[in-house]
Amino acid sequence: MQNSEPASSPGAASPRGRGRPRAFDRDEALTRAMHLFWRKGFAATSIAELTAAMGIGSPSLYAAFGSKEGLYAEAVRHYRARYEAHVWGNFAAAPTARAAVEALLMDTAAALTDVCAPEAPRGCMVTLSAVGGEGQAELGECVRAARALGCEQVVKRLSRAVAAGEIGAAVDVPALARYVMTVQGGLSLQARDGASRAELEAVARLAMAGWDARIGG
């Protein structure tokens, strides 16, 4: 796609609409950029690829998002807004900590495969992001903070379970939360490598069997 229209000949009449920027669907363009970053990563995705996927010229990209870095940061926010409820909705509504963790892992298995968006890349964009190791410290902190939020949610839910007597006070809550998030992160990597929903759910069930052996059913 050309980034600008050819200049008119001197004295030529301007077609209707000449000079008026072509409107674009910002949400759709952002979704396409998100998919590209998700599939290829930040460094390997070029401006030319982004503009082609988004259907806009580079001036429009910079006008709308400021920079490639700004577009990536917004793509991460867009990703979370679009997919977070699929993974965390049942976790938040579950009556017990065990049910919450089981819902988190099973819903992750579904979301990482083809349930939410068959056209989307496999795996979690945030979990698998390596942008911090690509010379982008600020963006790296952005995705690290997003990953940390998940662990914080699990810690809070487990702490409530300890206070309610559902989980023994001797349980190392931070370690248990990191275990849950490590399993979830592993599901993402396995999904990227082609594991099916059924295979990921089998891993989730094994993790819950370990929960029952260590924490109780």
ChimeraX commands (.cxc) that place a marker at each C-alpha (Angstrom):
marker #1 position 0.00,0.00,0.00 radius 0.5
marker #1 position 1.29,3.43,-0.91 radius 0.5
marker #1 position 1.85,5.79,2.01 radius 0.5
marker #1 position 0.69,8.84,0.07 radius 0.5
marker #1 position -1.16,9.63,-3.12 radius 0.5
marker #1 position 0.72,10.87,-6.17 radius 0.5
marker #1 position 0.87,14.63,-6.53 radius 0.5
marker #1 position -1.58,16.24,-8.96 radius 0.5
marker #1 position -0.31,17.89,-12.10 radius 0.5
marker #1 position -0.08,21.68,-11.85 radius 0.5
marker #1 position -3.41,23.25,-12.63 radius 0.5
marker #1 position -5.26,19.91,-12.61 radius 0.5
marker #1 position -8.67,19.87,-10.98 radius 0.5
marker #1 position -8.67,18.10,-7.62 radius 0.5
marker #1 position -10.94,15.07,-7.36 radius 0.5
marker #1 position -13.66,15.26,-4.75 radius 0.5
marker #1 position -12.25,14.53,-1.33 radius 0.5
marker #1 position -8.62,15.18,-2.38 radius 0.5
marker #1 position -6.53,16.21,0.63 radius 0.5
marker #1 position -9.02,14.83,3.15 radius 0.5
marker #1 position -7.51,11.94,5.14 radius 0.5
marker #1 position -9.20,8.61,4.54 radius 0.5
marker #1 position -11.10,7.51,7.62 radius 0.5
marker #1 position -10.18,4.15,9.09 radius 0.5
marker #1 position -11.66,1.89,11.72 radius 0.5
marker #1 position -9.25,2.45,14.58 radius 0.5
marker #1 position -10.39,-0.58,16.56 radius 0.5
marker #1 position -10.05,-2.89,13.56 radius 0.5
marker #1 position -6.65,-1.43,12.66 radius 0.5
marker #1 position -5.48,-1.91,16.24 radius 0.5
marker #1 position -6.70,-5.51,16.23 radius 0.5
marker #1 position -4.70,-6.23,13.09 radius 0.5
marker #1 position -1.59,-4.64,14.59 radius 0.5
marker #1 position -2.13,-6.64,17.77 radius 0.5
marker #1 position -2.28,-9.91,15.81 radius 0.5
marker #1 position 0.92,-9.04,13.98 radius 0.5
marker #1 position 2.84,-8.14,17.14 radius 0.5
marker #1 position 1.37,-11.22,18.84 radius 0.5
marker #1 position 2.56,-13.50,16.04 radius 0.5
marker #1 position 5.97,-11.98,15.29 radius 0.5
marker #1 position 7.00,-9.95,18.33 radius 0.5
marker #1 position 7.96,-6.29,18.49 radius 0.5
marker #1 position 11.41,-6.23,16.88 radius 0.5
marker #1 position 10.57,-8.53,13.97 radius 0.5
marker #1 position 7.50,-6.51,12.98 radius 0.5
marker #1 position 8.28,-3.67,10.59 radius 0.5
marker #1 position 6.40,-0.44,10.05 radius 0.5
marker #1 position 5.75,-1.54,6.46 radius 0.5
marker #1 position 4.11,-4.75,7.70 radius 0.5
marker #1 position 2.04,-2.83,10.23 radius 0.5
marker #1 position 0.76,-0.28,7.73 radius 0.5
marker #1 position -0.07,-3.05,5.24 radius 0.5
marker #1 position -1.97,-5.04,7.86 radius 0.5
marker #1 position -3.76,-1.99,9.27 radius 0.5
marker #1 position -4.67,-0.57,5.87 radius 0.5
marker #1 position -3.20,2.87,6.58 radius 0.5
marker #1 position -0.13,4.85,5.61 radius 0.5
marker #1 position 2.77,5.48,7.95 radius 0.5
marker #1 position 1.76,9.15,8.50 radius 0.5
marker #1 position -1.65,7.95,9.73 radius 0.5
marker #1 position -0.01,5.37,11.99 radius 0.5
marker #1 position 2.22,7.98,13.62 radius 0.5
marker #1 position -0.65,10.46,13.86 radius 0.5
marker #1 position -2.91,7.92,15.56 radius 0.5
marker #1 position -0.42,6.11,17.81 radius 0.5
marker #1 position 2.65,8.33,18.04 radius 0.5
marker #1 position 5.27,5.67,17.34 radius 0.5
marker #1 position 5.76,1.96,16.85 radius 0.5
marker #1 position 6.37,1.72,20.60 radius 0.5
marker #1 position 3.14,3.58,21.32 radius 0.5
marker #1 position 1.25,1.26,18.99 radius 0.5
marker #1 position 2.68,-1.80,20.74 radius 0.5
marker #1 position 1.73,-0.50,24.18 radius 0.5
marker #1 position -1.80,0.18,22.97 radius 0.5
marker #1 position -1.95,-3.25,21.32 radius 0.5
marker #1 position -1.12,-4.84,24.71 radius 0.5
marker #1 position -3.93,-2.86,26.36 radius 0.5
marker #1 position -6.26,-3.84,23.51 radius 0.5
marker #1 position -5.32,-7.49,23.97 radius 0.5
marker #1 position -6.07,-7.41,27.68 radius 0.5
marker #1 position -9.39,-5.63,27.18 radius 0.5
marker #1 position -10.45,-8.16,24.56 radius 0.5
marker #1 position -9.37,-11.43,26.17 radius 0.5
marker #1 position -8.99,-10.91,29.92 radius 0.5
marker #1 position -12.62,-11.71,30.77 radius 0.5
marker #1 position -12.42,-15.05,28.96 radius 0.5
marker #1 position -9.62,-16.17,31.25 radius 0.5
marker #1 position -10.39,-14.39,34.52 radius 0.5
marker #1 position -14.19,-14.04,34.57 radius 0.5
marker #1 position -14.97,-17.43,36.13 radius 0.5
marker #1 position -11.96,-17.13,38.42 radius 0.5
marker #1 position -13.46,-14.00,39.96 radius 0.5
marker #1 position -16.92,-15.55,40.33 radius 0.5
marker #1 position -15.85,-18.94,41.76 radius 0.5
marker #1 position -17.07,-19.70,45.30 radius 0.5
marker #1 position -13.80,-21.30,46.51 radius 0.5
marker #1 position -10.12,-20.80,45.84 radius 0.5
marker #1 position -9.85,-24.28,44.38 radius 0.5
marker #1 position -12.73,-23.65,42.01 radius 0.5
marker #1 position -11.16,-20.32,41.08 radius 0.5
marker #1 position -7.80,-21.85,40.21 radius 0.5
marker #1 position -9.42,-24.70,38.30 radius 0.5
marker #1 position -11.53,-22.23,36.33 radius 0.5
marker #1 position -8.44,-20.13,35.58 radius 0.5
marker #1 position -6.49,-23.06,34.18 radius 0.5
marker #1 position -9.37,-24.63,32.26 radius 0.5
marker #1 position -10.48,-21.30,30.80 radius 0.5
marker #1 position -6.87,-20.57,29.88 radius 0.5
marker #1 position -6.73,-23.88,27.98 radius 0.5
marker #1 position -9.82,-22.85,26.05 radius 0.5
marker #1 position -8.74,-19.26,25.40 radius 0.5
marker #1 position -5.26,-20.22,24.24 radius 0.5
marker #1 position -6.49,-22.54,21.53 radius 0.5
marker #1 position -9.37,-21.53,19.28 radius 0.5
marker #1 position -12.35,-20.74,21.46 radius 0.5
marker #1 position -12.12,-16.95,21.70 radius 0.5
marker #1 position -10.86,-16.07,18.25 radius 0.5
marker #1 position -10.03,-18.79,15.71 radius 0.5
marker #1 position -8.09,-16.27,13.60 radius 0.5
marker #1 position -5.81,-15.22,16.46 radius 0.5
marker #1 position -2.30,-16.61,17.05 radius 0.5
marker #1 position -1.91,-19.35,19.63 radius 0.5
marker #1 position -0.59,-18.60,23.10 radius 0.5
marker #1 position -0.85,-15.48,25.23 radius 0.5
marker #1 position 0.54,-12.27,23.74 radius 0.5
marker #1 position 1.54,-10.92,27.15 radius 0.5
marker #1 position 2.99,-14.13,28.58 radius 0.5
marker #1 position 5.08,-14.86,25.50 radius 0.5
marker #1 position 6.24,-11.30,24.88 radius 0.5
marker #1 position 10.03,-10.90,24.81 radius 0.5
marker #1 position 9.94,-7.17,24.09 radius 0.5
marker #1 position 11.97,-6.38,27.20 radius 0.5
marker #1 position 14.88,-8.36,25.74 radius 0.5
marker #1 position 14.66,-6.56,22.40 radius 0.5
marker #1 position 16.10,-3.27,23.64 radius 0.5
marker #1 position 12.72,-1.90,24.75 radius 0.5
marker #1 position 13.02,-1.55,28.52 radius 0.5
marker #1 position 9.90,0.59,28.92 radius 0.5
marker #1 position 7.73,-1.79,26.91 radius 0.5
marker #1 position 9.30,-4.71,28.77 radius 0.5
marker #1 position 8.19,-3.15,32.04 radius 0.5
marker #1 position 4.70,-2.72,30.57 radius 0.5
marker #1 position 4.31,-6.44,29.86 radius 0.5
marker #1 position 5.99,-7.43,33.14 radius 0.5
marker #1 position 3.46,-5.30,35.01 radius 0.5
marker #1 position 0.62,-6.95,33.09 radius 0.5
marker #1 position 1.95,-10.39,34.00 radius 0.5
marker #1 position 2.37,-9.35,37.63 radius 0.5
marker #1 position -1.30,-8.37,37.84 radius 0.5
marker #1 position -2.31,-11.98,37.25 radius 0.5
marker #1 position -0.13,-13.22,40.08 radius 0.5
marker #1 position -1.48,-10.49,42.36 radius 0.5
marker #1 position -5.05,-11.59,41.64 radius 0.5
marker #1 position -4.21,-15.17,42.59 radius 0.5
marker #1 position -2.42,-14.06,45.77 radius 0.5
marker #1 position -5.46,-12.02,46.83 radius 0.5
marker #1 position -7.84,-14.92,46.19 radius 0.5
marker #1 position -5.66,-17.39,48.08 radius 0.5
marker #1 position -5.25,-14.95,50.96 radius 0.5
marker #1 position -9.04,-14.70,51.24 radius 0.5
marker #1 position -9.18,-18.50,51.33 radius 0.5
marker #1 position -6.68,-18.59,54.19 radius 0.5
marker #1 position -8.69,-15.99,56.12 radius 0.5
marker #1 position -11.85,-18.07,55.57 radius 0.5
marker #1 position -10.18,-21.27,56.74 radius 0.5
marker #1 position -10.45,-22.91,53.34 radius 0.5
marker #1 position -6.66,-23.12,53.09 radius 0.5
marker #1 position -4.38,-23.74,56.05 radius 0.5
marker #1 position -2.45,-20.81,57.45 radius 0.5
marker #1 position 0.82,-22.71,56.99 radius 0.5
marker #1 position 0.49,-22.63,53.18 radius 0.5
marker #1 position 3.02,-20.38,51.45 radius 0.5
marker #1 position 0.51,-18.25,49.53 radius 0.5
marker #1 position 3.01,-16.38,47.31 radius 0.5
marker #1 position 4.70,-19.64,46.32 radius 0.5
marker #1 position 1.36,-21.30,45.59 radius 0.5
marker #1 position 0.29,-18.33,43.48 radius 0.5
marker #1 position 3.55,-18.49,41.52 radius 0.5
marker #1 position 3.01,-22.21,40.99 radius 0.5
marker #1 position -0.45,-21.53,39.52 radius 0.5
marker #1 position 0.93,-18.80,37.26 radius 0.5
marker #1 position 3.84,-21.01,36.21 radius 0.5
marker #1 position 1.40,-23.67,35.09 radius 0.5
marker #1 position -0.66,-21.07,33.26 radius 0.5
marker #1 position 2.45,-19.71,31.55 radius 0.5
marker #1 position 3.46,-23.21,30.54 radius 0.5
marker #1 position 0.04,-23.74,28.96 radius 0.5
marker #1 position 0.67,-20.67,26.84 radius 0.5
marker #1 position 4.00,-21.98,25.59 radius 0.5
marker #1 position 2.51,-25.39,24.84 radius 0.5
marker #1 position -0.36,-23.78,22.95 radius 0.5
marker #1 position 2.10,-21.77,20.84 radius 0.5
marker #1 position 3.83,-25.05,19.97 radius 0.5
marker #1 position 0.55,-26.60,18.82 radius 0.5
marker #1 position -0.92,-28.38,21.85 radius 0.5
marker #1 position -4.69,-28.90,21.60 radius 0.5
marker #1 position -7.29,-27.73,24.07 radius 0.5
marker #1 position -7.73,-31.32,25.29 radius 0.5
marker #1 position -4.00,-31.66,25.90 radius 0.5
marker #1 position -3.89,-28.39,27.83 radius 0.5
marker #1 position -6.93,-29.38,29.88 radius 0.5
marker #1 position -5.18,-32.64,30.80 radius 0.5
marker #1 position -2.29,-30.57,32.20 radius 0.5
marker #1 position -4.77,-28.42,34.15 radius 0.5
marker #1 position -6.36,-31.52,35.66 radius 0.5
marker #1 position -2.95,-32.82,36.75 radius 0.5
marker #1 position -2.21,-29.46,38.36 radius 0.5
marker #1 position -5.47,-29.66,40.28 radius 0.5
marker #1 position -4.66,-33.22,41.38 radius 0.5
marker #1 position -1.45,-31.78,42.81 radius 0.5
marker #1 position -3.51,-29.07,44.54 radius 0.5
marker #1 position -5.73,-31.74,46.14 radius 0.5
marker #1 position -2.74,-33.74,47.31 radius 0.5
marker #1 position -1.03,-30.72,48.83 radius 0.5
marker #1 position -3.86,-28.39,49.85 radius 0.5
marker #1 position -6.95,-30.58,49.98 radius 0.5
marker #1 position -9.99,-31.03,47.73 radius 0.5
marker link #1:1,2 radius 0.2
marker link #1:2,3 radius 0.2
marker link #1:3,4 radius 0.2
marker link #1:4,5 radius 0.2
marker link #1:5,6 radius 0.2
marker link #1:6,7 radius 0.2
marker link #1:7,8 radius 0.2
marker link #1:8,9 radius 0.2
marker link #1:9,10 radius 0.2
marker link #1:10,11 radius 0.2
marker link #1:11,12 radius 0.2
marker link #1:12,13 radius 0.2
marker link #1:13,14 radius 0.2
marker link #1:14,15 radius 0.2
marker link #1:15,16 radius 0.2
marker link #1:16,17 radius 0.2
marker link #1:17,18 radius 0.2
marker link #1:18,19 radius 0.2
marker link #1:19,20 radius 0.2
marker link #1:20,21 radius 0.2
marker link #1:21,22 radius 0.2
marker link #1:22,23 radius 0.2
marker link #1:23,24 radius 0.2
marker link #1:24,25 radius 0.2
marker link #1:25,26 radius 0.2
marker link #1:26,27 radius 0.2
marker link #1:27,28 radius 0.2
marker link #1:28,29 radius 0.2
marker link #1:29,30 radius 0.2
marker link #1:30,31 radius 0.2
marker link #1:31,32 radius 0.2
marker link #1:32,33 radius 0.2
marker link #1:33,34 radius 0.2
marker link #1:34,35 radius 0.2
marker link #1:35,36 radius 0.2
marker link #1:36,37 radius 0.2
marker link #1:37,38 radius 0.2
marker link #1:38,39 radius 0.2
marker link #1:39,40 radius 0.2
marker link #1:40,41 radius 0.2
marker link #1:41,42 radius 0.2
marker link #1:42,43 radius 0.2
marker link #1:43,44 radius 0.2
marker link #1:44,45 radius 0.2
marker link #1:45,46 radius 0.2
marker link #1:46,47 radius 0.2
marker link #1:47,48 radius 0.2
marker link #1:48,49 radius 0.2
marker link #1:49,50 radius 0.2
marker link #1:50,51 radius 0.2
marker link #1:51,52 radius 0.2
marker link #1:52,53 radius 0.2
marker link #1:53,54 radius 0.2
marker link #1:54,55 radius 0.2
marker link #1:55,56 radius 0.2
marker link #1:56,57 radius 0.2
marker link #1:57,58 radius 0.2
marker link #1:58,59 radius 0.2
marker link #1:59,60 radius 0.2
marker link #1:60,61 radius 0.2
marker link #1:61,62 radius 0.2
marker link #1:62,63 radius 0.2
marker link #1:63,64 radius 0.2
marker link #1:64,65 radius 0.2
marker link #1:65,66 radius 0.2
marker link #1:66,67 radius 0.2
marker link #1:67,68 radius 0.2
marker link #1:68,69 radius 0.2
marker link #1:69,70 radius 0.2
marker link #1:70,71 radius 0.2
marker link #1:71,72 radius 0.2
marker link #1:72,73 radius 0.2
marker link #1:73,74 radius 0.2
marker link #1:74,75 radius 0.2
marker link #1:75,76 radius 0.2
marker link #1:76,77 radius 0.2
marker link #1:77,78 radius 0.2
marker link #1:78,79 radius 0.2
marker link #1:79,80 radius 0.2
marker link #1:80,81 radius 0.2
marker link #1:81,82 radius 0.2
marker link #1:82,83 radius 0.2
marker link #1:83,84 radius 0.2
marker link #1:84,85 radius 0.2
marker link #1:85,86 radius 0.2
marker link #1:86,87 radius 0.2
marker link #1:87,88 radius 0.2
marker link #1:88,89 radius 0.2
marker link #1:89,90 radius 0.2
marker link #1:90,91 radius 0.2
marker link #1:91,92 radius 0.2
marker link #1:92,93 radius 0.2
marker link #1:93,94 radius 0.2
marker link #1:94,95 radius 0.2
marker link #1:95,96 radius 0.2
marker link #1:96,97 radius 0.2
marker link #1:97,98 radius 0.2
marker link #1:98,99 radius 0.2
marker link #1:99,100 radius 0.2
marker link #1:100,101 radius 0.2
marker link #1:101,102 radius 0.2
marker link #1:102,103 radius 0.2
marker link #1:103,104 radius 0.2
marker link #1:104,105 radius 0.2
marker link #1:105,106 radius 0.2
marker link #1:106,107 radius 0.2
marker link #1:107,108 radius 0.2
marker link #1:108,109 radius 0.2
marker link #1:109,110 radius 0.2
marker link #1:110,111 radius 0.2
marker link #1:111,112 radius 0.2
marker link #1:112,113 radius 0.2
marker link #1:113,114 radius 0.2
marker link #1:114,115 radius 0.2
marker link #1:115,116 radius 0.2
marker link #1:116,117 radius 0.2
marker link #1:117,118 radius 0.2
marker link #1:118,119 radius 0.2
marker link #1:119,120 radius 0.2
marker link #1:120,121 radius 0.2
marker link #1:121,122 radius 0.2
marker link #1:122,123 radius 0.2
marker link #1:123,124 radius 0.2
marker link #1:124,125 radius 0.2
marker link #1:125,126 radius 0.2
marker link #1:126,127 radius 0.2
marker link #1:127,128 radius 0.2
marker link #1:128,129 radius 0.2
marker link #1:129,130 radius 0.2
marker link #1:130,131 radius 0.2
marker link #1:131,132 radius 0.2
marker link #1:132,133 radius 0.2
marker link #1:133,134 radius 0.2
marker link #1:134,135 radius 0.2
marker link #1:135,136 radius 0.2
marker link #1:136,137 radius 0.2
marker link #1:137,138 radius 0.2
marker link #1:138,139 radius 0.2
marker link #1:139,140 radius 0.2
marker link #1:140,141 radius 0.2
marker link #1:141,142 radius 0.2
marker link #1:142,143 radius 0.2
marker link #1:143,144 radius 0.2
marker link #1:144,145 radius 0.2
marker link #1:145,146 radius 0.2
marker link #1:146,147 radius 0.2
marker link #1:147,148 radius 0.2
marker link #1:148,149 radius 0.2
marker link #1:149,150 radius 0.2
marker link #1:150,151 radius 0.2
marker link #1:151,152 radius 0.2
marker link #1:152,153 radius 0.2
marker link #1:153,154 radius 0.2
marker link #1:154,155 radius 0.2
marker link #1:155,156 radius 0.2
marker link #1:156,157 radius 0.2
marker link #1:157,158 radius 0.2
marker link #1:158,159 radius 0.2
marker link #1:159,160 radius 0.2
marker link #1:160,161 radius 0.2
marker link #1:161,162 radius 0.2
marker link #1:162,163 radius 0.2
marker link #1:163,164 radius 0.2
marker link #1:164,165 radius 0.2
marker link #1:165,166 radius 0.2
marker link #1:166,167 radius 0.2
marker link #1:167,168 radius 0.2
marker link #1:168,169 radius 0.2
marker link #1:169,170 radius 0.2
marker link #1:170,171 radius 0.2
marker link #1:171,172 radius 0.2
marker link #1:172,173 radius 0.2
marker link #1:173,174 radius 0.2
marker link #1:174,175 radius 0.2
marker link #1:175,176 radius 0.2
marker link #1:176,177 radius 0.2
marker link #1:177,178 radius 0.2
marker link #1:178,179 radius 0.2
marker link #1:179,180 radius 0.2
marker link #1:180,181 radius 0.2
marker link #1:181,182 radius 0.2
marker link #1:182,183 radius 0.2
marker link #1:183,184 radius 0.2
marker link #1:184,185 radius 0.2
marker link #1:185,186 radius 0.2
marker link #1:186,187 radius 0.2
marker link #1:187,188 radius 0.2
marker link #1:188,189 radius 0.2
marker link #1:189,190 radius 0.2
marker link #1:190,191 radius 0.2
marker link #1:191,192 radius 0.2
marker link #1:192,193 radius 0.2
marker link #1:193,194 radius 0.2
marker link #1:194,195 radius 0.2
marker link #1:195,196 radius 0.2
marker link #1:196,197 radius 0.2
marker link #1:197,198 radius 0.2
marker link #1:198,199 radius 0.2
marker link #1:199,200 radius 0.2
marker link #1:200,201 radius 0.2
marker link #1:201,202 radius 0.2
marker link #1:202,203 radius 0.2
marker link #1:203,204 radius 0.2
marker link #1:204,205 radius 0.2
marker link #1:205,206 radius 0.2
marker link #1:206,207 radius 0.2
marker link #1:207,208 radius 0.2
marker link #1:208,209 radius 0.2
marker link #1:209,210 radius 0.2
marker link #1:210,211 radius 0.2
marker link #1:211,212 radius 0.2
marker link #1:212,213 radius 0.2
marker link #1:213,214 radius 0.2
marker link #1:214,215 radius 0.2
marker link #1:215,216 radius 0.2
marker link #1:216,217 radius 0.2
view
